[in-house]
């Protein structure tokens, strides 16, 4: 199945949010991203790069649990990795600031 083309991030973001319709999926993303941030902090504080693979596992693990087991859809990052990366951080910020329920 061919990926849909988006001319801008503004076109992509509504699609991204629709792929995260269920609150439990957004929670899985939020928890995974928070754990990934904690791993990155540990890598810096301890000056130990072994925390960086853990950050990837936490970040993608939370997202993939949300998509494969909760939303039952394919992560947008497979087709639009850069837009998805940006959208994930915007969604995270919106959940953190209460603009989007989690």
Secondary structure, 3 states (H helix, E strand, C coil): CCCCCCCCHHHHHHHHHHCCCCHHHHHHHHHHHHHHHHHHHHHHHCCCCHHHHHHHHHHHHHHHHHHHHHHCCCCHHHCCHHHHHHHHHHHHHHHHCCCCCC
